[in-house]
């Protein structure tokens, strides 16, 4: 077998394959031998028909079987010889098969990026404060008052004015709490929990930023385009939601996104898609090198939690997740969470 592999940008490889006539004849011999065992040719018992009649009656079938045999065999050999780790299936073109001229084809594939991991342990991170200040507390109390405001008629007038409830024990009791002090404590707890979540998310962003700064590698274009498409769909849904809200509040005014805003949105989606695909491969490589794996019982426990939360059976949740690669996405997210926990444990956090 002769092969020629060319490395292109964005993890793409193109190659050409050529097999000599002798190997093609061997492949046809094997295929016709198998066909002959079960072939039904008039005038001959099963398995006794001569080769020339088999070629006359089964040439199309034989050709298909030879291609089914030779393309995967040669493809696997090339992957092994050139140590290529493909993503998805090859795009095969220009297939030529002839017992007198041999066999050849061209193909292109995308491969996993070659990542040189370094400096991912001991990352220096800064944790945001999770202390609730009085300003945030006051804002939230005011927001609660706004939410429970009432429009009441003005004295001696048909007009109405907005009246906010007093910030006292009675207001707290109306909201199901013992008194104003208890309401303030509850708000502080909620704010602290939210700040903790935001702080953890910020640490993870810092990790990805630092990893991206320390490594430079290309990623498969197909995956980037797919991720960009997903991000654009999400953005489109948010825009439609905003349109619906504005139409409800002001039916006469039409909500439109200017061309420059659309372009900016697309540019942001492109950058974000590259970042997310790179992050996936970096975390995946760290998981491999550090032998961070996901156990089946961990997935089962998570599915059980979802079933309890949504009042469904485990089978119903699993069936739902299995649609549209949901189980694969769940496994990747859970594994990445473990990798992040490892990186946070190894990091130096101020």
C-alpha positions as a Markdown table, in Angstrom:
| # | Residue | x | y | z |
|---|---|---|---|---|
| 1 | Unk | 0.0 | 0.0 | 0.0 |
| 2 | Unk | 1.2 | 3.5 | -0.9 |
| 3 | Unk | -0.1 | 6.5 | 1.0 |
| 4 | Unk | 0.6 | 10.2 | 1.1 |
| 5 | Unk | -0.6 | 12.2 | 4.2 |
| 6 | Unk | -0.7 | 16.0 | 4.3 |
| 7 | Unk | -1.3 | 18.0 | 7.5 |
| 8 | Unk | -3.5 | 21.1 | 6.9 |
| 9 | Unk | -4.5 | 23.8 | 9.3 |
| 10 | Unk | -7.1 | 23.3 | 12.1 |
| 11 | Unk | -6.3 | 19.7 | 12.7 |
| 12 | Unk | -7.3 | 18.6 | 9.2 |
| 13 | Unk | -5.4 | 15.9 | 7.3 |
| 14 | Unk | -5.7 | 14.9 | 3.7 |
| 15 | Unk | -4.4 | 11.6 | 2.3 |
| 16 | Unk | -4.2 | 9.5 | -0.9 |
| 17 | Unk | -4.2 | 5.7 | -0.9 |
| 18 | Unk | -3.0 | 3.4 | -3.7 |
| 19 | Unk | -3.2 | -0.4 | -3.7 |
| 20 | Unk | -1.4 | -2.4 | -6.4 |
| 21 | Unk | -3.4 | -4.8 | -8.8 |
| 22 | Unk | -2.2 | -7.9 | -6.9 |
| 23 | Unk | -3.8 | -6.8 | -3.6 |
| 24 | Unk | -7.0 | -5.9 | -5.4 |
| 25 | Unk | -7.1 | -9.3 | -7.1 |
| 26 | Unk | -6.7 | -11.0 | -3.7 |
| 27 | Unk | -9.6 | -9.0 | -2.3 |
| 28 | Unk | -11.8 | -9.9 | -5.2 |
| 29 | Unk | -10.8 | -13.6 | -4.9 |
| 30 | Unk | -11.8 | -13.6 | -1.2 |
| 31 | Unk | -15.1 | -11.8 | -1.9 |
| 32 | Unk | -16.0 | -14.1 | -4.9 |
| 33 | Unk | -15.1 | -17.1 | -2.8 |
| 34 | Unk | -17.6 | -16.0 | -0.1 |
| 35 | Unk | -20.3 | -15.2 | -2.7 |
| 36 | Unk | -19.7 | -18.5 | -4.4 |
| 37 | Unk | -20.6 | -20.5 | -1.3 |
| 38 | Unk | -24.2 | -19.1 | -1.3 |
| 39 | Unk | -24.7 | -17.9 | -4.9 |
| 40 | Unk | -27.7 | -19.2 | -6.9 |
| 41 | Unk | -26.8 | -19.5 | -10.6 |
| 42 | Unk | -29.1 | -21.4 | -13.0 |
| 43 | Unk | -27.8 | -24.8 | -14.0 |
| 44 | Unk | -25.4 | -25.1 | -11.1 |
| 45 | Unk | -25.8 | -26.4 | -7.5 |
| 46 | Unk | -25.3 | -23.9 | -4.7 |
| 47 | Unk | -21.6 | -23.4 | -4.2 |
| 48 | Unk | -20.6 | -25.0 | -7.5 |
| 49 | Unk | -20.9 | -22.1 | -10.0 |
| 50 | Unk | -17.7 | -21.1 | -11.9 |
| 51 | Unk | -16.0 | -17.8 | -11.3 |
| 52 | Unk | -16.8 | -16.4 | -14.8 |
| 53 | Unk | -20.5 | -16.8 | -14.2 |
| 54 | Unk | -20.2 | -15.4 | -10.7 |
| 55 | Unk | -18.5 | -12.3 | -12.2 |
| 56 | Unk | -21.4 | -12.1 | -14.7 |
| 57 | Unk | -24.2 | -12.2 | -12.1 |
| 58 | Unk | -22.6 | -10.7 | -9.0 |
| 59 | Unk | -20.1 | -8.1 | -10.2 |
| 60 | Unk | -21.9 | -5.2 | -8.6 |
| 61 | Unk | -22.2 | -7.0 | -5.3 |
| 62 | Unk | -18.6 | -8.0 | -5.4 |
| 63 | Unk | -17.4 | -4.5 | -6.1 |
| 64 | Unk | -19.4 | -3.2 | -3.1 |
| 65 | Unk | -18.0 | -5.9 | -0.8 |
| 66 | Unk | -14.5 | -5.2 | -1.9 |
| 67 | Unk | -14.9 | -1.5 | -1.2 |
| 68 | Unk | -16.4 | -2.3 | 2.2 |
| 69 | Unk | -13.3 | -4.4 | 2.9 |
| 70 | Unk | -10.5 | -2.2 | 1.5 |
| 71 | Unk | -11.5 | 1.3 | 2.6 |
| 72 | Unk | -11.7 | 0.5 | 6.3 |
| 73 | Unk | -8.6 | -1.7 | 6.2 |
| 74 | Unk | -6.4 | 0.9 | 4.5 |
| 75 | Unk | -7.9 | 3.7 | 6.6 |
| 76 | Unk | -7.1 | 1.9 | 9.9 |
| 77 | Unk | -3.6 | 1.2 | 8.6 |
| 78 | Unk | -3.0 | 4.9 | 7.8 |
| 79 | Unk | -4.3 | 6.0 | 11.3 |
| 80 | Unk | -1.9 | 3.5 | 12.9 |
| 81 | Unk | 1.2 | 4.3 | 10.8 |
| 82 | Unk | 0.8 | 8.1 | 11.2 |
| 83 | Unk | -0.5 | 8.0 | 14.8 |
| 84 | Unk | -3.7 | 10.0 | 13.9 |
| 85 | Unk | -6.6 | 10.2 | 16.4 |
| 86 | Unk | -9.6 | 11.1 | 14.2 |
| 87 | Unk | -12.8 | 12.9 | 15.2 |
| 88 | Unk | -15.9 | 11.7 | 13.3 |
| 89 | Unk | -15.8 | 9.9 | 10.0 |
| 90 | Unk | -13.5 | 10.5 | 7.0 |
| 91 | Unk | -14.7 | 12.3 | 3.9 |
| 92 | Unk | -13.8 | 9.8 | 1.1 |
| 93 | Unk | -13.7 | 10.9 | -2.5 |
| 94 | Unk | -12.3 | 9.9 | -5.9 |
| 95 | Unk | -12.7 | 6.2 | -5.4 |
| 96 | Unk | -11.2 | 4.1 | -8.2 |
| 97 | Unk | -11.4 | 0.3 | -8.2 |
| 98 | Unk | -10.3 | -1.9 | -11.1 |
| 99 | Unk | -8.7 | -5.4 | -11.2 |
| 100 | Unk | -6.4 | -4.2 | -14.0 |
| 101 | Unk | -5.4 | -0.8 | -12.6 |
| 102 | Unk | -5.7 | -1.3 | -8.8 |
| 103 | Unk | -7.5 | 0.7 | -6.1 |
| 104 | Unk | -7.1 | 4.3 | -5.0 |
| 105 | Unk | -9.1 | 7.0 | -3.1 |
| 106 | Unk | -8.6 | 10.3 | -1.4 |
| 107 | Unk | -9.9 | 11.2 | 2.1 |
| 108 | Unk | -9.8 | 14.0 | 4.6 |
| 109 | Unk | -10.2 | 13.8 | 8.3 |
| 110 | Unk | -10.1 | 16.0 | 11.4 |
| 111 | Unk | -8.0 | 14.8 | 14.3 |
| 112 | Unk | -7.8 | 15.6 | 18.0 |
| 113 | Unk | -5.3 | 18.5 | 18.6 |
| 114 | Unk | -1.8 | 17.8 | 19.8 |
| 115 | Unk | -1.6 | 19.5 | 23.2 |
| 116 | Unk | 1.6 | 20.1 | 25.1 |
| 117 | Unk | 0.3 | 20.3 | 28.7 |
| 118 | Unk | 2.3 | 22.4 | 31.1 |
| 119 | Unk | 2.0 | 24.5 | 34.2 |
| 120 | Unk | -1.6 | 23.4 | 35.0 |
| 121 | Unk | -0.8 | 22.6 | 38.7 |
| 122 | Unk | -0.3 | 25.4 | 41.2 |
| 123 | Unk | -2.2 | 28.0 | 39.2 |
| 124 | Unk | -2.3 | 31.4 | 41.0 |
| 125 | Unk | -6.0 | 32.4 | 41.4 |
| 126 | Unk | -7.8 | 35.2 | 43.2 |
| 127 | Unk | -11.1 | 34.5 | 44.9 |
| 128 | Unk | -13.7 | 37.1 | 44.9 |
| 129 | Unk | -15.1 | 38.2 | 48.3 |
| 130 | Unk | -18.3 | 36.5 | 49.4 |
| 131 | Unk | -19.1 | 38.9 | 52.2 |
| 132 | Unk | -22.5 | 40.5 | 52.0 |
| 133 | Unk | -22.3 | 44.3 | 52.4 |
| 134 | Unk | -25.0 | 46.6 | 53.7 |
| 135 | Unk | -25.4 | 48.2 | 50.2 |
| 136 | Unk | -26.3 | 44.9 | 48.6 |
| 137 | Unk | -28.7 | 44.1 | 51.5 |
| 138 | Unk | -30.4 | 47.5 | 51.2 |
| 139 | Unk | -30.8 | 47.0 | 47.4 |
| 140 | Unk | -32.5 | 43.6 | 47.9 |
| 141 | Unk | -34.8 | 45.0 | 50.6 |
| 142 | Unk | -35.8 | 47.8 | 48.3 |
| 143 | Unk | -36.3 | 45.3 | 45.4 |
| 144 | Unk | -38.7 | 43.3 | 47.7 |
| 145 | Unk | -40.7 | 46.5 | 48.5 |
| 146 | Unk | -40.9 | 47.3 | 44.8 |
| 147 | Unk | -42.2 | 43.8 | 44.0 |
| 148 | Unk | -45.0 | 44.2 | 46.6 |
| 149 | Unk | -45.9 | 47.7 | 45.9 |
| 150 | Unk | -49.5 | 48.6 | 45.2 |
| 151 | Unk | -51.2 | 51.3 | 43.1 |
| 152 | Unk | -53.8 | 53.1 | 45.3 |
| 153 | Unk | -56.1 | 56.0 | 44.4 |
| 154 | Unk | -54.8 | 59.5 | 45.3 |
| 155 | Unk | -56.9 | 61.3 | 47.9 |
| 156 | Unk | -59.5 | 63.3 | 46.2 |
| 157 | Unk | -58.4 | 62.3 | 42.7 |
| 158 | Unk | -59.0 | 59.5 | 40.2 |
| 159 | Unk | -55.3 | 59.1 | 39.6 |
| 160 | Unk | -53.3 | 56.3 | 41.3 |
| 161 | Unk | -50.0 | 56.4 | 43.0 |
| 162 | Unk | -47.5 | 53.6 | 43.8 |
| 163 | Unk | -47.2 | 52.9 | 47.5 |
| 164 | Unk | -44.4 | 50.7 | 48.8 |
| 165 | Unk | -44.9 | 48.7 | 52.0 |
| 166 | Unk | -43.1 | 49.8 | 55.2 |
| 167 | Unk | -40.0 | 47.9 | 56.0 |
| 168 | Unk | -41.1 | 46.5 | 59.3 |
| 169 | Unk | -42.0 | 43.2 | 61.1 |
| 170 | Unk | -45.5 | 43.2 | 59.5 |
| 171 | Unk | -44.0 | 43.2 | 56.0 |
| 172 | Unk | -41.7 | 40.3 | 57.0 |
| 173 | Unk | -44.7 | 38.4 | 58.4 |
| 174 | Unk | -46.6 | 38.9 | 55.1 |
| 175 | Unk | -43.7 | 37.2 | 53.4 |
| 176 | Unk | -43.9 | 34.2 | 55.8 |
| 177 | Unk | -41.0 | 35.3 | 58.1 |
| 178 | Unk | -41.0 | 35.8 | 61.8 |
| 179 | Unk | -39.8 | 39.5 | 61.8 |
| 180 | Unk | -37.7 | 42.0 | 60.0 |
| 181 | Unk | -34.5 | 40.8 | 61.5 |
| 182 | Unk | -35.2 | 37.2 | 60.4 |
| 183 | Unk | -36.0 | 38.5 | 56.9 |
| 184 | Unk | -32.7 | 40.3 | 56.7 |
| 185 | Unk | -30.9 | 37.1 | 57.8 |
| 186 | Unk | -32.6 | 35.1 | 55.1 |
| 187 | Unk | -31.7 | 37.6 | 52.4 |
| 188 | Unk | -28.1 | 37.7 | 53.6 |
| 189 | Unk | -27.9 | 33.9 | 53.4 |
| 190 | Unk | -29.3 | 33.9 | 49.9 |
| 191 | Unk | -27.0 | 36.6 | 48.8 |
| 192 | Unk | -24.0 | 34.8 | 50.3 |
| 193 | Unk | -25.0 | 31.5 | 48.6 |
| 194 | Unk | -25.2 | 33.4 | 45.3 |
| 195 | Unk | -21.8 | 35.1 | 45.8 |
| 196 | Unk | -20.3 | 31.7 | 46.6 |
| 197 | Unk | -21.6 | 30.4 | 43.3 |
| 198 | Unk | -20.3 | 33.4 | 41.4 |
| 199 | Unk | -17.0 | 33.2 | 43.1 |
| 200 | Unk | -16.6 | 29.5 | 42.2 |
| 201 | Unk | -17.6 | 30.2 | 38.6 |
| 202 | Unk | -15.1 | 33.0 | 38.5 |
| 203 | Unk | -12.3 | 30.7 | 39.7 |
| 204 | Unk | -13.1 | 28.3 | 36.9 |
| 205 | Unk | -13.0 | 31.1 | 34.3 |
| 206 | Unk | -9.6 | 32.1 | 35.7 |
| 207 | Unk | -8.4 | 28.5 | 35.3 |
| 208 | Unk | -9.5 | 28.3 | 31.7 |
| 209 | Unk | -7.9 | 31.7 | 31.0 |
| 210 | Unk | -4.6 | 30.7 | 32.5 |
| 211 | Unk | -4.6 | 27.4 | 30.7 |
| 212 | Unk | -5.4 | 29.1 | 27.3 |
| 213 | Unk | -2.6 | 31.7 | 27.9 |
| 214 | Unk | 0.0 | 28.9 | 28.6 |
| 215 | Unk | -0.9 | 26.8 | 25.5 |
| 216 | Unk | -1.4 | 27.5 | 21.8 |
| 217 | Unk | -3.0 | 24.9 | 19.6 |
| 218 | Unk | -5.4 | 24.6 | 16.8 |
| 219 | Unk | -8.8 | 22.9 | 17.1 |
| 220 | Unk | -11.0 | 21.1 | 14.5 |
| 221 | Unk | -13.1 | 23.6 | 12.5 |
| 222 | Unk | -16.1 | 21.3 | 12.4 |
| 223 | Unk | -16.4 | 21.3 | 16.2 |
| 224 | Unk | -15.9 | 25.1 | 16.4 |
| 225 | Unk | -18.7 | 25.7 | 13.7 |
| 226 | Unk | -21.0 | 23.3 | 15.5 |
| 227 | Unk | -20.5 | 25.1 | 18.9 |
| 228 | Unk | -20.9 | 28.5 | 17.2 |
| 229 | Unk | -24.2 | 27.3 | 15.7 |
| 230 | Unk | -25.4 | 26.2 | 19.1 |
| 231 | Unk | -24.4 | 29.6 | 20.7 |
| 232 | Unk | -26.1 | 31.5 | 17.9 |
| 233 | Unk | -29.3 | 29.5 | 18.4 |
| 234 | Unk | -29.2 | 30.3 | 22.1 |
| 235 | Unk | -28.7 | 34.0 | 21.3 |
| 236 | Unk | -31.6 | 33.9 | 18.9 |
| 237 | Unk | -33.9 | 32.4 | 21.5 |
| 238 | Unk | -32.9 | 35.2 | 24.0 |
| 239 | Unk | -33.6 | 37.8 | 21.3 |
| 240 | Unk | -37.0 | 36.4 | 20.5 |
| 241 | Unk | -37.8 | 36.4 | 24.3 |
| 242 | Unk | -36.8 | 40.1 | 24.5 |
| 243 | Unk | -39.0 | 40.8 | 21.4 |
| 244 | Unk | -42.0 | 39.2 | 23.1 |
| 245 | Unk | -41.4 | 41.1 | 26.3 |
| 246 | Unk | -41.1 | 44.5 | 24.5 |
| 247 | Unk | -44.1 | 43.7 | 22.3 |
| 248 | Unk | -46.2 | 43.1 | 25.4 |
| 249 | Unk | -45.0 | 46.3 | 27.1 |
| 250 | Unk | -45.1 | 48.5 | 24.0 |
| 251 | Unk | -47.1 | 46.8 | 21.1 |
| 252 | Unk | -46.5 | 49.8 | 18.7 |
| 253 | Unk | -42.7 | 49.7 | 19.0 |
| 254 | Unk | -40.9 | 47.1 | 17.0 |
| 255 | Unk | -37.8 | 45.5 | 18.5 |
| 256 | Unk | -35.0 | 45.2 | 15.9 |
| 257 | Unk | -31.3 | 44.2 | 16.1 |
| 258 | Unk | -29.1 | 46.5 | 14.0 |
| 259 | Unk | -26.7 | 44.9 | 11.5 |
| 260 | Unk | -23.6 | 46.0 | 13.5 |
| 261 | Unk | -25.1 | 44.3 | 16.6 |
| 262 | Unk | -25.7 | 41.1 | 14.6 |
| 263 | Unk | -22.2 | 41.2 | 13.4 |
| 264 | Unk | -20.8 | 41.8 | 16.9 |
| 265 | Unk | -23.0 | 38.9 | 18.2 |
| 266 | Unk | -21.6 | 36.6 | 15.6 |
| 267 | Unk | -18.0 | 37.6 | 16.3 |
| 268 | Unk | -18.5 | 37.0 | 20.0 |
| 269 | Unk | -20.0 | 33.6 | 19.3 |
| 270 | Unk | -17.0 | 32.7 | 17.1 |
| 271 | Unk | -14.6 | 33.6 | 19.8 |
| 272 | Unk | -16.6 | 31.8 | 22.5 |
| 273 | Unk | -16.9 | 28.7 | 20.4 |
| 274 | Unk | -13.1 | 28.5 | 19.9 |
| 275 | Unk | -12.6 | 29.0 | 23.6 |
| 276 | Unk | -15.1 | 26.3 | 24.6 |
| 277 | Unk | -13.7 | 23.8 | 22.2 |
| 278 | Unk | -10.2 | 24.5 | 23.4 |
| 279 | Unk | -11.3 | 24.2 | 27.0 |
| 280 | Unk | -12.9 | 20.8 | 26.2 |
| 281 | Unk | -9.7 | 19.4 | 24.8 |
| 282 | Unk | -7.5 | 20.8 | 27.5 |
| 283 | Unk | -9.7 | 19.4 | 30.3 |
| 284 | Unk | -9.9 | 16.1 | 28.4 |
| 285 | Unk | -6.1 | 15.9 | 28.2 |
| 286 | Unk | -5.6 | 16.7 | 31.9 |
| 287 | Unk | -8.2 | 14.0 | 32.7 |
| 288 | Unk | -6.2 | 11.5 | 30.7 |
| 289 | Unk | -2.8 | 12.4 | 32.1 |
| 290 | Unk | -4.1 | 12.5 | 35.7 |
| 291 | Unk | -6.3 | 9.4 | 35.2 |
| 292 | Unk | -9.4 | 11.2 | 36.3 |
| 293 | Unk | -12.3 | 9.0 | 35.3 |
| 294 | Unk | -16.1 | 8.9 | 35.8 |
| 295 | Unk | -17.5 | 5.8 | 37.4 |
| 296 | Unk | -20.8 | 4.3 | 36.3 |
| 297 | Unk | -22.2 | 4.6 | 39.9 |
| 298 | Unk | -21.6 | 8.3 | 39.8 |
| 299 | Unk | -23.7 | 8.7 | 36.7 |
| 300 | Unk | -26.4 | 6.5 | 38.3 |
| 301 | Unk | -26.4 | 8.6 | 41.5 |
| 302 | Unk | -26.8 | 11.8 | 39.5 |
| 303 | Unk | -29.7 | 10.4 | 37.4 |
| 304 | Unk | -31.3 | 9.2 | 40.6 |
| 305 | Unk | -31.1 | 12.8 | 41.9 |
| 306 | Unk | -32.7 | 14.1 | 38.7 |
| 307 | Unk | -35.5 | 11.6 | 38.9 |
| 308 | Unk | -36.3 | 12.6 | 42.5 |
| 309 | Unk | -36.1 | 16.3 | 41.6 |
| 310 | Unk | -38.4 | 16.0 | 38.7 |
| 311 | Unk | -40.6 | 13.2 | 40.2 |
| 312 | Unk | -39.8 | 10.8 | 37.3 |
| 313 | Unk | -38.4 | 7.3 | 37.2 |
| 314 | Unk | -34.7 | 6.7 | 36.5 |
| 315 | Unk | -35.6 | 5.0 | 33.2 |
| 316 | Unk | -37.6 | 8.1 | 32.1 |
| 317 | Unk | -34.7 | 10.4 | 32.9 |
| 318 | Unk | -32.2 | 8.1 | 31.1 |
| 319 | Unk | -34.5 | 7.8 | 28.1 |
| 320 | Unk | -34.8 | 11.6 | 27.9 |
| 321 | Unk | -31.0 | 12.1 | 28.2 |
| 322 | Unk | -30.3 | 9.4 | 25.6 |
| 323 | Unk | -32.1 | 11.6 | 23.0 |
| 324 | Unk | -29.7 | 14.0 | 21.2 |
| 325 | Unk | -26.5 | 12.7 | 22.9 |
| 326 | Unk | -27.7 | 13.9 | 26.3 |
| 327 | Unk | -25.9 | 11.1 | 28.1 |
| 328 | Unk | -22.6 | 11.9 | 26.4 |
| 329 | Unk | -23.0 | 15.6 | 27.4 |
| 330 | Unk | -23.8 | 14.7 | 31.0 |
| 331 | Unk | -20.8 | 12.4 | 31.2 |
| 332 | Unk | -18.4 | 15.1 | 29.8 |
| 333 | Unk | -19.8 | 17.8 | 32.1 |
| 334 | Unk | -19.5 | 15.5 | 35.2 |
| 335 | Unk | -15.9 | 14.5 | 34.3 |
| 336 | Unk | -15.0 | 18.1 | 33.6 |
| 337 | Unk | -16.3 | 19.0 | 37.1 |
| 338 | Unk | -14.0 | 16.4 | 38.6 |
| 339 | Unk | -11.0 | 17.9 | 36.6 |
| 340 | Unk | -11.9 | 21.4 | 37.8 |
| 341 | Unk | -12.0 | 20.2 | 41.4 |
| 342 | Unk | -8.6 | 18.6 | 40.9 |
| 343 | Unk | -7.2 | 21.9 | 39.4 |
| 344 | Unk | -8.8 | 24.0 | 42.2 |
| 345 | Unk | -7.3 | 21.7 | 44.9 |
| 346 | Unk | -3.8 | 22.0 | 43.2 |
| 347 | Unk | -4.2 | 25.8 | 42.7 |
| 348 | Unk | -2.8 | 28.6 | 45.0 |
| 349 | Unk | -5.8 | 30.7 | 45.8 |
| 350 | Unk | -5.5 | 34.1 | 47.4 |
